[in-house]
Amino acid sequence: MKDLSKELNDISEFKLRKKGVIVLFLLTLVYLASYFYYSHKLLLLFFVGTALATFFLVKPKASFWLSVFPLIIIAGVRTFQFGEFNPAIVTIAMVVFAFIYAVDRISLRKPLFVPSPYLAFFIIAILIQVSSVFISIHIHEQYTWNAIRDGSSLFLFFPLAVMIPSICTTESKIDQLLRAIMVALLIAGAFGVFQFLTITGFSRIDLGLGYVYRGRIAGFFMDNPNAFASYLELSVPLSIALFFREKEVRWKITAVAAGILGMLSVLYTFSRGGLICTFIGCGITLLYYFRSKIWLPLLLGVLAISILISYKDTFDRQMSFIMDPEAHLIQPTILHRYISYRGYFNQISESPITGVGWGAREYFWGRTLLYSFWEVRHCESTQTIYEFGGLNSVFLNLLVKGGVIALVSILLILGAILAAFFKAIRNRGGILSVALAAGIFSFITHQLIDNTLRSPAINAQFWLTAGLILALGEINREKSDTKKIEESGKST
């Protein structure tokens, strides 16, 4: 018969002693205090943070958390007010991830970043934007925290572009991150389609414009269809590249499913710019892959347009913009932009170099209650503003608030990304680098008439894509250098 005395003695060694009772009592008091004196959001955040901290102790590697980040982007769009700040969950996750990354790199005695001229240009762009924020505070006398929060929105997730090239130093690690992006796109696309199929009402705003459809979907992006469309612009072209690049059947199927669901979701956002720009990104990717058989992507494009025309009644909001653009000139959404843009250019002409200042307070001026004829004006802010407008354009937003100084910062960013793309192509980046660059190009094209880059989740996806282009150039450079060394060794 088995002797249990030893096992019982072992168990008794872990009995709850006086210190354990005190700790348990204190934790109970903390829980009760949190429950009665703090909101449920903060209470939930506390326990989620505790769970993540515990998980971090089990999985302290930055490479693991980078693979989780694409899922956090789509799940962490919700914001909450915290003092002077209005952070999104994904923003907090990025701060935690940066801390994990720094600890991981220091503990392994590895450098915190991979030196490159593109990173240097990013740093210069940040310094220019810092000077613009400084001018906003000390010359235009904007409220300090408003200026800092509004002015930093462009670079909020810039650390991703620093961390990704340092983590993704092998092809397997890049594949791991790309697959995580595909899984996130698959989930976001499936949820978007499900959301459209479960809509029972109609969009009252668009009914007033003459369009009849079952509302616009926003997926996980908090009632912002244009933000969802922007996410898909950056992600869907990548699904095409992964389909041709992957060798495993399961990941090919994942890429196809993610791409199809992503395209359906773009249609169901009823975003005109989103549809056109996503088609542009996908078209560039297909044209590159079938560059020796250019008729094939052209045929696919004609087929896609034919399908959309056959469902013109459903997608009239988007298709009429392409097939009958003159009819849109008198639509309230277009007139609203015309009136707004005219006001923005007037304000730009008053202070073209420094702008009106980041964190400026917006107000509407006009002689009618029709929103289409509201003209946005800006003035000095004196108290906290939690939500800032995007002025329907990234570039106009920069010119109005930061002037030419701020505009130079984004031009430096785009120039550095373009240079990194050419480097990746020269170093055999192939269709993957083309798809990443095509996604950014289509996204930036959309930003001419929209400003979703200031949205934390979209900003994260943008810098994630930029970081991948930089990492792709570096890893392919290392492979090319290794191959040259091997060939020179054989020749000698």
NUZABA-949319 format. One record per residue (C-alpha): residue in three letters; x, y, z. Coordinates in steps of 0.25 Angstrom, whole numbers, plus 5000, padded with zeros to 4 digits. Example, Ala and Ser with C-alpha at 12.3 -4.5 7.8 and 13.67 -1.06 7.14 Angstrom:
% residues 2
ALA504949825031SER505549965029
END
This chain:
% residues 492
MET500050005000LYS500550144996ASP501150225008LEU500450365007SER501150415020LYS502250485012GLU501350545002LEU500450605013ASN501650655020ASP502050725007ILE500650785005SER500650835019GLU501950915017PHE501151005007LYS500051045017LEU499651185018ARG500451255029LYS500251385036LYS500951465025GLY500151395015VAL498851435022ILE499251575024VAL499651585009LEU498251525005PHE497551615014LEU498251735008LEU497951694994THR496451674998LEU496451815003VAL497051864990TYR496051794982LEU494851854991ALA495451994990SER495551984975TYR494151924974PHE493552044982TYR494452164979TYR494852134964SER494052114951HIS493851984945LYS494752014934LEU495952044943LEU495651924951LEU495651844938LEU496951904934PHE497551874947PHE497251724946VAL497651724932GLY498951794935THR499251694946ALA498951574937LEU499851634926ALA500951654937THR500851514941PHE500851464927PHE502151554924LEU502851474935VAL502551344928LYS502851404914PRO503851514915LYS504351514901ALA504051634892SER503951544880PHE502751474885TRP502051604889LEU502251664875SER501451544869VAL500351574878PHE500351724875PRO499551714862LEU498351654870ILE498551764880ILE498351874869ILE496951824865ALA496551794879GLY497151914886VAL496452034879ARG495552074891THR496052204898PHE495752254912GLN496052384920PHE497252384929GLY497552514935GLU498052604923PHE498152484914ASN497152404906PRO497952284903ALA497552164895ILE497752024900VAL498751994888THR499552114892ILE499752064906ALA500051924900MET501151994892VAL501752064904VAL501751924912PHE502351864899ALA503451964898PHE503851944913ILE503851794910TYR504751814898ALA505751904906VAL505851804917ASP506051684907ARG507151754899ILE507851804911SER507851674918LEU508351604905ARG509451714904LYS508951754890PRO508751894884LEU507451954885PHE507351994870VAL507951954857PRO508652084851SER508152124838PRO508052254830TYR506552234830LEU506452234845ALA507352364845PHE506252434836PHE505152384845ILE505952444857ILE506052574849ALA504552574846ILE504252564861LEU505152674864ILE504552764854GLN503152724860VAL503652754874SER504052894869SER502652914864VAL502052874877PHE502952964884ILE502553084875SER501053044878ILE501253054893HIS502253174894ILE501853264882HIS500353224879GLU500153204894GLN499353074892TYR498952994904THR500252914907TRP499652774908ASN498752794896ALA499952834888ILE500752714892ARG499652614890ASP499152674877GLY500552694871SER501152554875SER499952474869LEU500752454856PHE501952394863LEU501152314874PHE501552174870PHE502952214864PRO503652124873LEU503052004865ALA503952044853VAL505152044863MET504851904870ILE504351824858PRO505751824850SER506451794863ILE505551674866CYS505251624852THR506651584848THR506351454842GLU505451414831SER504651324841LYS504351434850ILE503851524839ASP502951414835GLN502451394849LEU502051544849LEU501451544835ARG500551424839ALA500151494851ILE499751614843MET498951514834VAL498251454846ALA497851594851LEU497351624837LEU496551494836ILE495851524849ALA495551674846GLY495051634832ALA494151524837PHE493651614848GLY493351724838VAL492551634829PHE491751584841GLN491451724845PHE490851754832LEU490051634831THR489451664845ILE489051804841THR487551814841GLY487351974840PHE487852074830SER488852194830ARG487952314833ILE489052404829ASP489252334815LEU487752324813GLY487752474813LEU488752474802GLY487952384794TYR488652244797VAL487952134802TYR488752024809ARG488851954822GLY489852044829ARG491352054828ILE492151954836ALA493351994845GLY493851864850PHE494651874863PHE494852024860MET493852094868ASP492852144858ASN493852194849PRO493752124835ASN494852214829ALA495852164840PHE495452014837ALA495652044822SER497052104825TYR497351974833LEU496951894821GLU497751984811LEU499051954819SER498751804820VAL497951744808PRO499151764798LEU500051684808SER499051564807ILE499351554792ALA500851554794LEU500751444805PHE499851354797PHE500951354786ARG502051354796GLU501551244806LYS501951094803GLU501051034814VAL499651014809ARG498951054822TRP499551194821LYS499251204807ILE497751174810THR497851274822ALA498451384813VAL497351354802ALA496251364813ALA496751484819GLY496851554806ILE495451524802LEU494851564815GLY495651684815MET495151724801LEU493751704805SER493951784818VAL494451894809LEU493251894801TYR492351894813THR493052014819PHE492452084807SER493652174807ARG493952224793GLY495352264796GLY495552134803LEU495052044792ILE495852124781CYS497152124789THR497051974793PHE496851944778ILE498152024775GLY498951954786CYS498451814781GLY498651854767ILE500151894769THR500451764776LEU499851684765LEU500451764754TYR501851734760TYR501651584762PHE501051574748ARG501951674741SER502251574730LYS500751544728ILE500251684730TRP498851644723LEU498551554735PRO498451664746LEU497751754736LEU496751644733LEU496551624748GLY496251774750VAL495251774739LEU494551654745ALA494551714759ILE493951844753SER492851764745ILE492451694758LEU492351834765ILE491551884753SER490551764754TYR490351804769LYS490251954766ASP488951974774THR489651914787PHE490951994785ASP490352114778ARG491052214788GLN492452164783MET492152124769SER491352254765PHE492652334770ILE493452264759MET492352254748ASP491652384750PRO492652474757GLU491952604753ALA490752564761HIS491552574774LEU491952714772ILE490652764778GLN490552654789PRO490652704804THR491952624807ILE492652684795LEU492152824798HIS492552804812ARG493952774809TYR493952894799ILE493552994809SER494452934820TYR495652934811ARG495453074806GLY495453114821TYR496653034823PHE497453104812ASN497053234817GLN497553204831ILE498853144825SER499053274817GLU499053354830SER500153274837PRO500853184826ILE502153154833THR501753114847GLY500253094846VAL499153134857GLY499853034867TRP499652894871GLY498452864881ALA497652984875ARG496252984879GLU495252964867TYR493953034865PHE492953044854TRP492553174847GLY491453194837ARG490053244835THR489253114834LEU489052994842LEU489352904830TYR490652834834SER491152834820PHE491352984820TRP492052994834GLU493453054832VAL494453004843ARG495253114850HIS496353104860CYS496653184872GLU497553174885SER497153064894THR497153084909GLN496752954915THR496852804912ILE496252754899TYR496152604898GLU495752584884PHE496452664872GLY495852674858GLY496652624846LEU496252734836ASN495852624826SER497352624822VAL498652584828PHE499352694820LEU498452804822ASN498452764837LEU499952784837LEU499852914829VAL498752984838LYS499352944851GLY500852934849GLY501053004836VAL502152974826ILE503052924838ALA502152814841LEU501852774827VAL503352754825SER503352644836ILE502352554829LEU503052574816LEU504352534822ILE503652404827LEU503052374814GLY504352394807ALA505152304817ILE504052194815LEU504252204800ALA505752204800ALA505652074810PHE504652014799PHE505652034788LYS506751974797ALA505851854800ILE505551834785ARG507051844781ASN507351734792ARG506351634787GLY505151684795GLY504251634784ILE502751634785LEU502651654800SER503351784800VAL502451834788ALA501251794795LEU501651864808ALA502051994800ALA500751984792GLY499951974805ILE500652104810PHE500452174796SER498952144795PHE498752184810ILE499552314808THR498752344796HIS497452324804GLN498052424814LEU497952534804ILE496452544807ASP496452474821ASN497252474834THR497152334840LEU498652334843ARG498452404856SER497552294860PRO498452204870ALA498152074864ILE498352124849ASN499652194854ALA500152064860GLN499851984847PHE500552094838TRP501852094847LEU501751934847THR501751934832ALA502852034832GLY503651954841LEU503451834833ILE504051904821LEU505251944828ALA505451804834LEU505251744820GLY506351824815GLU507351794826ILE507151644826ASN507251634811ARG508451714811GLU509051614821LYS508651504812SER509251564800ASP510551604807THR510751454812LYS510451404798LYS511551494792ILE512551454803GLU512251304799GLU512451334784SER513751404786GLY514251294795LYS513951184784SER514651274774THR515851284782
END
